[in-house]
Amino acid sequence: MNILKSHLRLYFIFGILYFLSTFMDWTYTSYFAKPLFIGAISFYYIEESRKNINYYNCIILIFFLISGVINLLEGFDYFVYVLFFNFLAYCMLLLQLIKELRHKKLYIIDKENYTSILLTFIFLACILYISSLIVFDSSFELYKVILVYDAILITFVFSAAYAYLAKPNQKNTYLIIYALITIMCELFYGIYYYYYKLDFLRFTSIFCYILSFYFLIHYFLKENDTILE
């Protein structure tokens, strides 16, 4: 238990250190703080899972770790690689979620949740519009890549919202919080680096990025518990 607490504690310590390093422009500090906070929360997942480690989830974490490390370079030449590894991770999350929805037959949503689904759809459509037509227009070199990337991410977020409304348990709560934090992180990142450089957007994106791993890991852990049941 002490090991578990130490890994989680290290996640918060290095996460805060990474946030401060970006705020204070401590470039070299960010180079080790970012992979360390991702590594710490990943080891927390492995230790907490014990003998029930889901290697599919571990691969997702590895993809996020690789994209996170590459993104430290913050250059357009590396942007496509960041998109690639994030895209693989989101595809795996989406496929896993769709498989669960089909397996548990979570097709039916109560009528009182129809409005929530509609509002979610409108919200995500607005996000897609902002990203595809305002932040990145058709003249952008990777425009088609961005369209596919956004489509996968938004489909994942919509599926997460659908799963939560169909079955609002603790696991799906972690999932929907992770999905919403992630899409805000991605949106603010795109706006800051490719449309309008406002420091608030950058730091909010980084904060959301750090926090997202906490909810992703706890979603994975609850998923492990569900499989055992």
C-alpha positions as CSV (number, residue, x, y, z in Angstrom):
1,M,0.0,0.0,0.0
2,N,2.9,2.4,0.8
3,I,4.3,1.7,-2.7
4,L,1.0,2.5,-4.3
5,K,0.7,5.8,-2.3
6,S,4.3,6.7,-3.2
7,H,3.7,6.2,-6.9
8,L,0.5,8.4,-6.7
9,R,2.4,10.9,-4.6
10,L,5.2,11.0,-7.2
11,Y,2.6,11.6,-9.9
12,F,1.3,14.7,-8.1
13,I,4.9,15.9,-7.3
14,F,6.2,15.6,-10.8
15,G,2.9,16.8,-12.3
16,I,3.1,20.0,-10.3
17,L,6.8,20.3,-11.1
18,Y,6.1,20.0,-14.8
19,F,3.4,22.6,-14.6
20,L,5.7,25.0,-12.8
21,S,8.5,24.3,-15.3
22,T,6.3,25.4,-18.1
23,F,5.1,28.4,-16.2
24,M,8.6,29.5,-15.2
25,D,10.2,28.4,-18.6
26,W,12.4,25.8,-16.9
27,T,12.9,23.9,-20.1
28,Y,15.3,21.2,-18.8
29,T,13.2,20.6,-15.8
30,S,10.2,19.9,-18.0
31,Y,12.2,17.4,-20.0
32,F,12.4,15.0,-17.0
33,A,9.3,16.0,-15.1
34,K,6.8,15.2,-17.8
35,P,7.9,11.6,-18.5
36,L,8.3,11.0,-14.8
37,F,4.8,12.0,-13.8
38,I,3.4,9.9,-16.6
39,G,5.6,7.0,-15.6
40,A,4.7,7.4,-11.9
41,I,0.9,7.2,-12.6
42,S,1.5,4.2,-15.0
43,F,3.4,2.3,-12.3
44,Y,0.6,3.2,-9.9
45,Y,-1.8,1.4,-12.3
46,I,0.5,-1.6,-12.7
47,E,0.9,-2.0,-8.9
48,E,-2.8,-1.5,-8.2
49,S,-3.7,-4.0,-10.9
50,R,-1.4,-6.6,-9.3
51,K,-1.9,-9.8,-11.3
52,N,-4.8,-8.4,-13.4
53,I,-2.8,-6.0,-15.6
54,N,-4.6,-5.2,-18.8
55,Y,-1.8,-5.0,-21.4
56,Y,-4.1,-3.3,-23.8
57,N,-4.3,-0.4,-21.5
58,C,-0.6,-0.5,-20.9
59,I,0.0,0.0,-24.7
60,I,-2.4,3.0,-24.6
61,L,-0.3,4.5,-21.8
62,I,2.9,3.8,-23.7
63,F,1.5,5.7,-26.8
64,F,0.6,8.7,-24.6
65,L,4.1,8.6,-23.0
66,I,5.8,8.6,-26.4
67,S,3.6,11.5,-27.7
68,G,4.1,13.4,-24.5
69,V,7.9,13.1,-24.7
70,I,8.0,14.1,-28.4
71,N,5.7,17.0,-27.7
72,L,8.3,18.5,-25.3
73,L,10.2,19.6,-28.5
74,E,7.3,21.8,-29.4
75,G,8.0,22.1,-33.1
76,F,5.9,21.7,-36.2
77,D,8.2,19.0,-37.5
78,Y,7.3,16.8,-34.5
79,F,3.6,17.7,-34.5
80,V,2.7,14.9,-36.9
81,Y,4.3,12.3,-34.6
82,V,2.4,13.7,-31.6
83,L,-0.8,13.4,-33.6
84,F,0.1,9.9,-34.7
85,F,0.7,8.4,-31.3
86,N,-2.3,10.2,-29.7
87,F,-4.4,9.0,-32.6
88,L,-3.4,5.4,-32.0
89,A,-4.2,5.8,-28.3
90,Y,-7.6,7.4,-28.9
91,C,-8.5,4.7,-31.5
92,M,-7.7,2.0,-29.0
93,L,-9.8,3.7,-26.3
94,L,-12.7,4.1,-28.8
95,L,-12.5,0.5,-29.9
96,Q,-12.5,-0.7,-26.4
97,L,-15.4,1.5,-25.5
98,I,-17.5,0.4,-28.5
99,K,-16.7,-3.2,-27.7
100,E,-18.0,-2.7,-24.2
101,L,-21.2,-1.0,-25.3
102,R,-21.9,-3.8,-27.7
103,H,-21.0,-6.5,-25.2
104,K,-23.2,-5.1,-22.4
105,K,-25.9,-4.0,-24.8
106,L,-25.9,-0.4,-23.6
107,Y,-28.1,0.8,-26.5
108,I,-31.1,2.1,-24.6
109,I,-31.0,5.5,-22.9
110,D,-33.8,6.9,-20.8
111,K,-36.0,9.5,-22.5
112,E,-35.0,12.1,-19.9
113,N,-31.4,11.8,-21.2
114,Y,-32.3,12.5,-24.8
115,T,-31.7,16.3,-24.2
116,S,-28.3,15.6,-22.7
117,I,-27.3,13.5,-25.8
118,L,-28.5,16.3,-28.1
119,L,-26.6,19.0,-26.1
120,T,-23.5,16.8,-26.1
121,F,-23.8,16.4,-29.9
122,I,-24.2,20.2,-30.4
123,F,-21.2,20.9,-28.0
124,L,-18.9,18.4,-29.9
125,A,-20.1,19.8,-33.3
126,C,-19.0,23.3,-32.1
127,I,-15.7,21.9,-31.0
128,L,-15.2,20.3,-34.4
129,Y,-16.2,23.5,-36.2
130,I,-13.7,25.6,-34.1
131,S,-10.9,23.1,-34.7
132,S,-11.5,22.4,-38.3
133,L,-12.7,25.7,-39.7
134,I,-11.2,28.4,-37.4
135,V,-8.0,27.1,-35.8
136,F,-7.0,24.9,-38.7
137,D,-8.3,25.9,-42.1
138,S,-8.0,24.1,-45.4
139,S,-4.7,25.8,-46.2
140,F,-3.0,24.1,-43.2
141,E,-0.5,21.5,-44.3
142,L,-1.9,18.7,-42.1
143,Y,-5.6,19.8,-42.5
144,K,-6.9,16.3,-43.6
145,V,-4.9,14.7,-40.9
146,I,-6.5,17.0,-38.3
147,L,-10.0,16.3,-39.6
148,V,-9.5,12.5,-39.1
149,Y,-7.9,13.1,-35.7
150,D,-10.7,15.4,-34.6
151,A,-13.3,12.9,-35.8
152,I,-11.9,10.0,-33.8
153,L,-11.5,12.2,-30.7
154,I,-15.0,13.6,-30.9
155,T,-16.5,10.1,-31.5
156,F,-14.7,8.9,-28.5
157,V,-16.0,11.7,-26.3
158,F,-19.5,11.2,-27.6
159,S,-19.3,7.5,-26.9
160,A,-18.0,8.2,-23.4
161,A,-21.0,10.5,-22.8
162,Y,-23.4,7.9,-24.2
163,A,-21.9,5.2,-21.9
164,Y,-22.2,7.5,-18.9
165,L,-25.9,8.3,-19.6
166,A,-26.7,4.7,-20.3
167,K,-25.0,3.5,-17.1
168,P,-23.9,6.3,-14.8
169,N,-21.6,4.2,-12.5
170,Q,-18.2,5.2,-11.0
171,K,-16.2,3.8,-13.9
172,N,-18.1,5.7,-16.6
173,T,-17.9,8.8,-14.4
174,Y,-14.1,8.6,-14.5
175,L,-14.4,8.0,-18.3
176,I,-16.6,11.0,-19.1
177,I,-14.5,13.4,-16.9
178,Y,-11.3,12.1,-18.7
179,A,-13.0,12.6,-22.1
180,L,-14.1,16.1,-21.4
181,I,-10.8,17.2,-19.8
182,T,-9.0,15.7,-22.8
183,I,-11.0,17.5,-25.5
184,M,-10.6,20.8,-23.7
185,C,-6.8,20.1,-23.5
186,E,-6.6,19.4,-27.2
187,L,-8.7,22.4,-28.2
188,F,-6.8,24.9,-26.0
189,Y,-3.5,23.4,-27.3
190,G,-4.5,23.9,-30.9
191,I,-5.7,27.4,-30.3
192,Y,-2.6,28.5,-28.5
193,Y,0.0,27.0,-30.9
194,Y,-1.8,27.6,-34.2
195,Y,-4.3,30.4,-33.8
196,Y,-3.9,32.8,-30.8
197,K,-1.1,32.7,-28.3
198,L,-2.8,33.4,-25.0
199,D,-0.9,32.1,-21.9
200,F,-4.2,31.2,-20.2
201,L,-4.9,28.7,-23.0
202,R,-1.5,27.1,-22.7
203,F,-1.4,26.7,-19.0
204,T,-5.0,25.5,-18.9
205,S,-4.2,22.9,-21.6
206,I,-1.2,21.7,-19.6
207,F,-3.2,21.5,-16.4
208,C,-5.9,19.5,-18.1
209,Y,-3.2,17.2,-19.7
210,I,-1.7,16.4,-16.3
211,L,-5.1,15.9,-14.6
212,S,-6.4,13.7,-17.4
213,F,-4.0,10.9,-16.5
214,Y,-5.5,10.6,-13.0
215,F,-9.0,10.0,-14.4
216,L,-7.7,7.7,-17.2
217,I,-5.9,5.5,-14.7
218,H,-8.8,5.3,-12.4
219,Y,-11.1,4.4,-15.3
220,F,-8.7,1.6,-16.2
221,L,-8.7,0.4,-12.6
222,K,-12.5,0.4,-12.4
223,E,-12.5,-1.4,-15.7
224,N,-10.3,-4.1,-14.2
225,D,-12.7,-4.5,-11.3
226,T,-15.6,-4.9,-13.8
227,I,-13.8,-7.6,-15.7
228,L,-13.2,-9.5,-12.4
229,E,-16.9,-9.3,-11.6
